[in-house]
Amino acid sequence: MIAVMNRIPVNPEYAEAFEARFADRSSLVDQMPGFVSYRLLRPTNPDDPYIVMTFWESQAHFQAWTDSAEFQQGHARAGQLPREAFRNRPKLEVHELIQQALAGEILAD
């Protein structure tokens, strides 16, 4: 399994508009093969970025999403916020899940 994190530095005065954009998201990713889950993390420190996190069964599944028409459609609204809403460019990170804890039990993937 992989975790994909898009770290998006949002200016605090645009935080509400940024969150509204995700509250009304198209949910196309939810139906993609290999998709496991989605999370939007709000920073508790306004200088830190928001994190859009998705989990995928494999790197190939994530790549198929980014190459899909659904990805293009789902991200078509990305330009709705003005450039000044963001402090810097987003940073995409992909990590392989090697361990997790559920209900106190350590599981290897």
Summary of the structure (lengths in Angstrom):
residues: 109
radius of gyration: 15.0
end to end distance: 7.1
largest distance: 44.6
contacts: 265
relative contact order: 0.29
helix: 35%
strand: 34%
